[in-house]
Amino acid sequence: MSTCVIRRLYNSEFKGRLHNEMDEKVELRIYKKYAHLLLQPNEGNDLGLYVAVDIPTNDPRFDKARLLTEEIRKKYNDFFFLYAEIKRKYSKKELEAATLLHLKIKTVFEPTGEEYGTLYDETVACEICGANRKQVSPLTLKKGTIPKKDIARTIGGEVVVSEKFANVVKQRNLNGLQLNPINVDKYYQLTANTEIELSPNTIVGINPFDLSTSSEGEIYKCPKGDTIGLNLLSEPYVLDSQSIGENDFLVSKQNIGVKRGLLRPEPIYFCSQSFREVIEEEKLSGFEFEITNIEYRLPY
Ligand SMILES: [Zn+2]
């Protein structure tokens, strides 16, 4: 599958797609010696070793950048770019119209619970990708290391929330969240009670220009289906489920990422529109939202 699928999905009349105003671009840092192959002279932000530029994913240069990445790797065994990340911006109207949102936890910290005595049963984890180990003790974190946000996660994927967050969840009767005390006062571990399935339309890969499923001995797409890729590149696509209407917080059944040192494949989190509204109204910090596409089954 080629990366231009990302664009094709957005441009098509894809079933379940809820919005069409989204501004999507790739934030790209191109090595300066190759920048002239894609950019006009003086285009972008010259930062010495590389040039930073934003390219909309519906710009023909998005596809050209993918071709250049392949070509430069084949010809010179070199990298065209240093960094590439997809960014999306939504209008207020688009965000408000979504049934389900991808809840992104932007703040990541160390050390992990694993390094501070949190116990895991690794024997139940997938032997290929390392996903779905079982936490068998309360989360224990190093005191003084939790960022001053209402939500944050460790590099090992452990999610912590503030007391303010926990109080809001109770007061507003939000469903589907499980909060457990941890060893640090006024913080809780957050987990989700309900899983939903990512659909195969969810695009994952190493980066927007390389959708490889393995690299240098690491497997990013587990044959058992529990881990689907290294990074999420498109908005999430999920299969419709009754639990979407019944819960304010859900988690993907499939994981994204890799087992590497303390890193583990992690699920992605979703929230209802009413949960997003509560987060905005209460000014809870540490959240970002993207729209999730629900794939409805066609009636027979
Ligand atoms: Zn696996």
Boltz pocket constraint, residues with backbone or C-beta under 6 A from the ligand:
constraints:
  - pocket:
      binder: B
      contacts: [[A, 126], [A, 127], [A, 128], [A, 129], [A, 130], [A, 131], [A, 222], [A, 223], [A, 224], [A, 225], [A, 226], [A, 227]]
      max_distance: 6.0
